[in-house]
Structures are given as C-alpha cells and as structure tokens.
C-alpha cells in the first residue's frame, strides 16, 4: 500500500494560506508564488490549502483543519494532510520525488540525480506531443491503439525516446509514418511473490498491458506494476481470451 496519493494540484490564481516565519516561511511563499498561487492570511475564507511554518503549529493547524483546509506543517509530518515533494521541472513535465515527510534530504538527493538524466529537451517533446493531440486522434481514433502507438514510440530506443535530445523534432514525421500497433497475448509465470523478480520484458509488458488476467494467488504487489487503468480479470472467470483486444497479459502464480 502506498502511504499517500500523489496529485498535482493547480493553484494558479487561487488563494493559499501561508503562515510562517524565517527561511521556512519564505520557502513556502516562494513555492506558492512559483505555481501561480496567491498568498493570503489565515482568515481568508476561499482558501483550500494552507502551509504552516511556525514554532508552535498545533493550535493553528487544528483551526485550519476544522475549517476543512488541507494543511502542510513544516517538519511535522504527523500534522500534515499533504507533503511537498522535491520537484524537477522540464517545461510542462514535472517529476516529483517524495518520501511522505520522512526525509526531505533523500528526496532532494534523488531529484538531483534525476536532473542529470533527463535532458532539457524533454519539455520540448511534451509540448510537441501536446500540439499534436488532434493529429494523434485523427491518425489513431481508437484510444487503446493510440496509447500503444505512443508506448512504442516513447520506449527506450523508440523514435520519441524521452532521453534522446532530438526526439522532440520527430513527432510530426512519426505520426505520418508509424504503423498501427498490434496487440497480442502474453503469459507470465511468476518466479516469486517479489515484483522485483520480474524481468525487464515482463515489467514492460505489465506496464503497457490493456488487460491483465491473473491467478487469484498473484500478489497485489505484482499487480501494482500494471497500468492503473488496465482492465483486471481473474483467471477462469469464463471469459474467452478472444473477447479481449490490445495487449493482454496472463499472470500465473507458481
């Protein structure tokens, strides 16, 4: 089970309460302003989020929560309704690394390592794909086929590999020339209950599958490696494999 639900919350032009002193308070103000929010005080009735960076935050955070606000309290994860991840920005692409408030230092270290891996051109690729949304729908009207085409193009070594600095210039040519992707049935027999024992190919299949048909004995930890919006069906539910289209993965336990 994950300890929290990662969300990207749009606060542009929205009031956000920031109560803080010193460097911690200033850091929260900068964060809100960077995202386009409007910093307001405790009495603002329209605010839905609050940051508290005070030496004695208990009473203030309790008042704010009683009003229905979601509250973040600096250095007090026990009082936090949400935590703030370490952010890596590449244009419209945001990568957030969080530890649930356990170690901000670790989150920052991981973000700095990722900084060196993700090229500056990644934002350009995202913008090019956004501009091409209408062309993508026209080329592949079926959402499942469109997603599989994108998966293949964005895979390691693909024409739109996100780590390739020149991939943002290939979007238009790819849409015109790419072949319609095919689905297929793939069977995975687990070697253990540990999802880390999946091979790279198996992990990739699970991550791109449209349908996952599984033994009841397959652990949830393994099923979590599948796409969150993939169809899940228990093995032996009476449905024929031919009833499913796209990439179908059959998961069998030992």
Secondary structure, DSSP 8 states (H G I E B T S, - for coil): --SS-------TT-EEEEEE-HHHHHHHHHHHHHTT-EEE-TT-SS--EEEEE-SS-HHHHHHHHHTT-EEEETT-GGG-SS---EEEEETTEEEEE--TTS-HHHHHHHHHHHHHHS-TTHHHHHHHHHHTHHHHHHH--SHHHHHHHHHHHHSTTSTT-TTSTTGGGSHHHHHHH------EEEEEE-SSS-GGGS-HHHHHHHHH-SEEEE-TTS-HHHHTTS-TTSEEEETTSS--GGG--SEEEEEE--
